Amino acid sequence: MICQEYIPQQQLQPFVQSYQLRHFTFGDGNSIPFKPYAPRPEQTLAFFPRGSESEENLVTNTMTKRPRSAIIGQYSQRTNRHLNGPEFCVLLVNLKPGVLYRLIGMPFTELTNTFIDAEYILSKEIRRVNKRLSSAESAQEMIDIVEKLLLGLTSNIVRDAHSIDAVTNLLIQRPEDSSVLALAETSCFSPRQFERLFKERMGISPKLFARVARMTKAFSLKYHHPDLDWFSIALYCHYHDYQHLAKDFKDLAGVTPTIYMNEEDDAPERRFGLQDSSLTTKLVAFLPPAKVVNAPHLQKSWKDENVNPLTPGT
């Protein structure tokens, strides 16, 4: 069982934040819990080599099965992710701010709170990648396949990086710092122009994005340090008080912080004693105390039962 993060090769690091790999096998007849997924400040290219995933939209009360590969836009509302079948594997390519817009060129408001089949948007090579991934026997082989695709896509990129991408990255790291938005809005753009360009690249307004990023930061802090109380976390993340933190959770995750944490404790990876690597690795660099976690070596086999989750602070 695997639930780990891997860093991209050096040539791809200007474009790719990380790879998140999950591979689970449930026993016959075992109930499979859903993964609660409050919005996070991320845009993702997802591949599903084993099994499949369905997204439950809690606003429309609908369930939609994701394709073998999907471009996932920026969400501002919670969903639940349901695993289909006893074996499940997904490789999530978390891209840096603005990269997906630079790759596909469509306004990301069209992908807000939704996803699209990657085969419809990107090169036909995606079909061959999906086929090769379905027969991959190791994490090394799987990541090599995806990185070959990414190298081709990024080498042909025609849209340059924008200063808004750097602002977005700052918002992810320091969402509680209101001066980041203030500086951006008063520097090179009028407030209206800044918001229009930001939404075009990220799918939602900068203020809503900052709310999503700050709530994610607060939850990551609790996940990383479960001994901390929510009031202390609220103050650390520069909420006025616990009630303001709870309001963000209710607006964005649909429930209180405590209820959401309890739901997360029953997520699929928890059944195997694993942690969500996207919440516990070095990429959550803003968590106190700042700890750097080296990316693990790629595992040799899917069947290696000795694969351990990342341990924060090691």
C-alpha positions in Angstrom: 0.0 0.0 0.0 1.4 3.4 -1.0 0.4 7.0 -0.1 3.5 9.0 -0.8 4.8 12.1 -2.4 7.6 12.3 -5.0 9.4 15.3 -6.3 9.8 15.8 -10.1 13.1 15.7 -12.0 15.0 19.0 -12.1 13.9 19.9 -15.6 10.2 19.7 -14.6 10.5 21.6 -11.3 9.5 25.0 -12.8 6.2 23.4 -13.8 5.4 20.5 -11.4 5.0 21.0 -7.6 4.9 17.3 -6.8 3.5 13.8 -7.6 1.1 12.2 -5.1 0.8 8.5 -5.5 -1.9 6.4 -3.9 -2.3 2.6 -4.3 -4.7 0.6 -2.1 -6.1 -2.9 -2.3 -9.1 -3.7 -0.2 -10.3 -7.2 0.8 -13.3 -8.7 -0.8 -16.5 -7.6 0.9 -14.8 -4.8 2.8 -16.6 -1.5 2.8 -14.5 1.3 1.2 -14.8 4.7 2.9 -14.9 7.9 0.9 -12.2 10.6 1.0 -13.6 14.0 2.1 -12.1 16.6 0.0 -12.5 20.3 1.0 -11.2 22.7 -1.7 -7.4 23.1 -1.8 -5.3 25.6 -3.7 -4.3 23.3 -6.4 -4.7 22.4 -10.1 -4.0 18.8 -11.0 -3.5 16.4 -13.8 -4.7 13.0 -12.5 -4.1 9.5 -13.9 -6.0 6.4 -12.7 -4.1 3.2 -13.8 -6.0 0.9 -11.4 -9.7 1.1 -10.6 -11.5 4.4 -10.9 -12.8 7.3 -8.8 -16.2 8.9 -8.6 -16.7 12.5 -7.4 -19.7 13.2 -5.2 -20.9 16.8 -5.6 -22.5 17.8 -2.3 -24.1 20.9 -3.9 -25.9 19.2 -6.7 -26.1 15.8 -5.0 -24.7 14.0 -8.1 -22.0 11.4 -8.6 -19.7 11.6 -11.6 -17.1 9.0 -12.5 -13.8 10.4 -13.5 -12.1 9.3 -16.7 -8.7 7.4 -16.9 -7.0 10.8 -16.9 -8.4 14.1 -15.9 -7.6 17.8 -15.8 -9.0 19.0 -12.5 -9.7 22.7 -12.0 -9.7 24.8 -8.9 -12.5 24.0 -6.5 -14.2 26.3 -4.1 -16.6 23.7 -2.7 -16.2 20.4 -1.0 -16.6 17.0 -2.7 -16.3 13.4 -1.6 -14.1 11.0 -3.6 -15.4 7.5 -3.8 -13.1 4.6 -4.9 -14.6 2.1 -7.3 -13.4 -1.5 -6.9 -11.1 -3.3 -4.5 -7.9 -2.1 -6.1 -7.3 1.6 -6.7 -4.3 3.5 -7.9 -4.0 7.2 -8.8 -1.0 9.4 -9.7 -1.8 13.1 -9.1 0.5 15.6 -10.8 0.1 18.8 -8.8 1.2 21.6 -11.1 2.5 25.0 -10.1 0.2 28.1 -10.3 -0.6 29.1 -13.9 1.0 26.1 -15.6 -2.3 24.4 -16.7 -3.5 27.7 -18.2 -0.2 28.0 -20.0 -0.5 24.5 -21.3 -4.1 24.5 -22.5 -5.0 28.2 -22.9 -8.6 28.0 -21.9 -9.9 30.3 -19.2 -9.9 28.4 -16.0 -13.3 29.7 -15.0 -14.5 27.0 -17.3 -13.0 24.4 -15.0 -14.0 25.8 -11.7 -15.4 23.1 -9.5 -15.2 20.5 -12.2 -12.8 18.4 -14.3 -12.5 17.3 -17.9 -11.1 14.3 -19.7 -7.5 15.0 -20.4 -7.7 13.1 -23.7 -10.1 15.8 -25.0 -7.7 18.6 -24.3 -4.1 17.4 -24.5 -2.2 15.5 -27.1 -3.2 12.1 -28.4 -0.1 10.8 -26.5 -2.3 10.8 -23.4 -4.1 7.7 -24.7 -0.9 5.9 -25.1 0.2 7.0 -21.6 -3.0 5.7 -20.1 -2.4 2.4 -21.8 1.2 2.1 -20.6 0.3 3.1 -17.0 -2.3 0.4 -16.8 0.4 -2.2 -17.2 3.1 -0.5 -15.1 4.5 -2.6 -12.3 6.4 0.0 -10.2 6.2 3.5 -9.1 9.5 4.2 -10.9 8.1 3.0 -14.2 4.9 4.9 -13.7 6.5 8.2 -13.0 9.0 7.8 -15.8 6.0 7.4 -18.2 4.3 10.5 -16.9 7.5 12.6 -16.9 8.2 11.7 -20.5 4.7 13.1 -21.4 5.3 16.2 -19.2 8.7 16.9 -20.8 7.0 16.9 -24.2 4.1 19.2 -23.1 6.3 21.7 -21.3 8.9 21.9 -24.1 6.2 23.1 -26.4 4.6 25.6 -24.0 4.1 29.0 -25.8 2.6 31.1 -23.0 5.1 32.7 -20.7 4.8 32.7 -16.9 3.0 35.7 -15.5 3.7 37.8 -12.4 0.3 36.7 -11.2 1.6 33.2 -10.9 4.2 34.4 -8.4 1.5 36.2 -6.5 -0.6 33.0 -6.4 2.4 31.0 -5.1 2.8 33.6 -2.3 -0.9 33.3 -1.5 -0.5 29.5 -1.1 2.4 30.0 1.3 1.1 33.0 3.2 -2.7 33.2 2.8 -3.1 35.0 6.1 -0.9 37.9 4.9 -3.4 40.4 3.5 -0.4 42.6 2.3 0.2 40.0 -0.5 -3.1 40.8 -2.1 -2.8 44.5 -1.3 0.6 44.7 -3.0 -0.6 42.9 -6.1 -3.7 45.0 -6.5 -1.8 48.3 -6.2 1.3 47.4 -8.2 1.0 46.7 -11.9 -2.7 46.3 -12.2 -5.9 48.0 -11.4 -7.9 45.9 -8.8 -10.4 45.0 -11.6 -7.7 43.9 -14.0 -5.9 41.9 -11.4 -9.0 40.0 -10.5 -9.9 39.3 -14.1 -6.4 38.0 -14.9 -6.3 36.0 -11.7 -9.6 34.3 -12.4 -8.6 33.6 -16.0 -5.6 31.7 -14.7 -6.8 30.2 -11.4 -10.6 29.9 -11.9 -11.7 31.8 -8.8 -11.2 35.3 -7.4 -8.0 36.0 -5.5 -9.9 36.6 -2.2 -11.7 33.3 -2.4 -8.5 31.6 -3.4 -6.8 33.1 -0.3 -9.7 31.8 1.9 -9.2 28.3 0.4 -5.5 28.5 1.0 -5.8 29.6 4.6 -8.3 27.0 5.4 -6.0 24.4 3.9 -3.2 25.7 5.9 -5.2 25.5 9.1 -6.3 21.9 8.4 -2.8 20.9 7.4 -1.5 22.3 10.7 -4.1 20.2 12.7 -3.3 17.2 10.6 0.4 17.6 11.2 0.0 18.5 14.9 -3.1 16.8 16.2 -2.3 17.8 19.7 -2.9 21.5 18.9 -6.3 22.9 19.7 -8.4 24.6 17.0 -8.3 28.0 18.8 -4.5 28.0 18.7 -4.5 27.0 15.1 -7.0 29.8 14.3 -4.7 32.4 15.9 -1.6 31.0 14.2 -3.3 31.3 10.8 -4.4 34.9 11.7 -8.1 34.3 12.0 -9.6 36.8 14.5 -10.9 33.8 16.5 -12.2 30.3 16.3 -15.6 31.4 15.0 -14.0 32.9 11.9 -12.1 29.7 11.2 -15.2 27.6 11.8 -17.1 29.8 9.3 -14.5 29.1 6.6 -14.9 25.4 7.2 -18.7 25.5 7.1 -18.6 27.6 3.9 -15.9 25.6 2.1 -16.0 22.1 3.7 -19.6 22.1 4.7 -19.0 21.1 8.3 -17.2 22.3 11.4 -13.4 21.7 11.7 -13.9 18.9 14.3 -16.4 17.0 12.1 -14.2 17.4 9.1 -11.2 16.0 11.0 -13.2 13.1 12.1 -14.3 12.3 8.6 -10.7 12.6 7.4 -9.7 10.1 10.1 -11.8 7.5 8.3 -10.3 8.2 4.8 -9.1 5.2 2.7 -5.4 5.7 3.5 -6.2 5.6 7.2 -7.5 2.1 6.9 -3.9 1.0 6.2 -2.3 3.2 8.9 -1.1 5.7 6.3 -1.3 9.5 6.2 -2.2 11.8 3.3 1.2 12.7 2.0 0.0 15.9 0.5 -0.7 17.2 4.1 2.5 15.9 5.8 5.4 16.4 3.5 8.0 19.2 3.0 5.6 21.0 0.6 3.6 22.1 3.6 6.6 24.3 4.3 4.6 26.9 6.3 3.8 24.5 9.1 5.7 25.2 12.4 8.2 24.0 13.1 9.5 24.1 9.6 10.6 20.6 8.7 12.1 19.3 5.5 11.2 15.8 4.4 13.3 14.3 1.7 11.3 12.6 -1.1 11.5 8.8 -0.6 13.1 6.5 -3.1 10.7 5.2 -5.7 9.4 1.8 -4.5 10.4 -1.3 -6.5 7.0 -3.1 -6.7 3.3 -2.5 -6.1 3.3 -5.7 -4.1 5.9 -4.5 -1.6 4.1 -4.5 1.7 7.0 -2.9 3.5 6.3 0.5 1.9 5.9 3.0 4.8 4.2 6.4 4.7 6.2 9.5 5.0 7.0 10.4 8.6 6.8 14.1 9.2 10.1 15.6 10.3 12.3 12.8 9.2 
